[in-house]
Amino acid sequence: MTSIAFVSFVVLLGVGQLNAELRRDDKWPPPEFLEFIKPIRKSCQEKTGVSDAAIAEFSDGQVHEDAALKCYMNCLFHEFKVVDDKGEVHFEKIETHVAKLDEEVRHIASNLIAKCQNPTGADQCERAFSIHKCWKTNDPKVTLEFFFI
């Protein structure tokens, strides 16, 4: 199921490029994905102490500095097993999931991944945030809904 969820993550990542407006209706994000992600979101929120407000602001608003949010993003990478024990993101693992997507979304996601393979930061949380910030800022239409539902 983790693979299906990660594929859903990448689909959600790319959707913002397909639609200028944030889409939220009874079919999007997919209800089965919302159910699957609930315990992961809850677990990562409990582990990091990130507030719903900080998550919503990054998702629907602007990039902002928040230590708990950075660690929340790192937690999600760990939950989806795309990082090693040192917190280094293995982009080839992400690309494996992306390869399962339809061509249009695969192209969008692959381009974003290619642009953001050099995270910066002193620790795992900062590097995870650096990647998410890169994804969001490289195309302002991109919404990382996955993290914030």
MARLO-418551 format. One record per residue (C-alpha): x, y, z; residue in three letters. Coordinates in steps of 0.001 Angstrom, whole numbers, plus 500000, padded with zeros to 6 digits. Example, Ala and Ser with C-alpha at 12.3 -4.5 7.8 and 13.67 -1.06 7.14 Angstrom:
2
512300495500507800ALA/513670498940507140SER/
END
This chain:
149
500000500000500000MET/502918502372500606THR/503756502314496910SER/500177503222495976ILE/500227506055498499ALA/503494507395497192PHE/502197507286493642VAL/499186509245494911SER/501597511715496481PHE/503301512340493175VAL/499946512674491421VAL/498917515244494001LEU/502228516980493551LEU/501710517293489824GLY/498057518238489889VAL/498780521829490745GLY/500502522203487414GLN/497492520879485592LEU/495040523196487350ASN/495770526779488329ALA/493334526579491229GLU/493651524256494175LEU/491225521430493541ARG/489234520107496462ARG/486028518251495772ASP/484439514859496465ASP/486740513141493955LYS/489989515022494542TRP/492050514242496445PRO/490927510619496043PRO/488904509499499103PRO/490857506245499411GLU/494091508205499536PHE/492702510525502207LEU/491804507511504335GLU/495211505930503830PHE/497161509074504690ILE/495274509910507907LYS/497347507726510237PRO/500608508801508573ILE/499721512471508884ARG/498605511997512496LYS/501742510056513379SER/504046512646511828CYS/502131515505513461GLN/502441513807516854GLU/506153513133516334LYS/506948516682515245THR/504357518857516937GLY/503540520700513722VAL/500289522637513839SER/497438522298511378ASP/497842526032510712ALA/501505525661509690ALA/500630522781507369ILE/497739524688505799ALA/499832527827505315GLU/502531525946503408PHE/499980523974501398SER/497595526750500484ASP/499667529848501179GLY/503288530782501240GLN/506547529040502008VAL/507498529931505575HIS/510069528903508146GLU/508727526544510809ASP/510997524011512519ALA/508163521567513265ALA/506917521762509663LEU/510404520952508383LYS/510583517864510579CYS/507060516878509558TYR/508197516854505924MET/511186514723506911ASN/508899512329508778CYS/506764511871505665LEU/509820511006503571PHE/510733508383506175HIS/507204506970506259GLU/507279506549502482PHE/510728504986502689LYS/512416507265500171VAL/515235508220502549VAL/518035506297504179ASP/518901506255507890ASP/520882509473507474LYS/517854511191505966GLY/519313511414502485GLU/516574511298499879VAL/517012508593497275HIS/515490510176494210PHE/515704506895492318GLU/513139505509494779LYS/510862508440494011ILE/511404507917490263GLU/510401504251490645THR/507045505394491977HIS/506732508147489369VAL/507258505613486584ALA/503870504097487494LYS/501978507290486680LEU/500310508318483457ASP/502574510065480962GLU/501437513646481562GLU/501771513526485334VAL/504989511463485097ARG/506527514196482942HIS/505540516937485399ILE/506749515036488451ALA/510013513980486794SER/510807517573485851ASN/510257518769489402LEU/512317515947490837ILE/515157516714488423ALA/515167520382489438LYS/515308519665493152CYS/517975517032493681GLN/520419519187495635ASN/518810519850498993PRO/520561522129501437THR/520404522249505181GLY/522279521328508316ALA/520059518402509255ASP/517466515977507890GLN/514549518292508607CYS/516118521239506809GLU/517042519093503797ARG/513500517682503559ALA/512107521220503738PHE/514590522346501090SER/513201519745498670ILE/509564520635499370HIS/510321524329499080LYS/512053523675495756CYS/509079521691494455TRP/506673524426495477LYS/508734527384494246THR/509866525900490940ASN/506304526038489765ASP/504049528300491833PRO/501010526320490668LYS/502270523190492380VAL/500441522336495536THR/501821519731497857LEU/498349518742498949GLU/499634515330499955PHE/501219516676503101PHE/498424518852504194PHE/495176517007503771ILE/
END
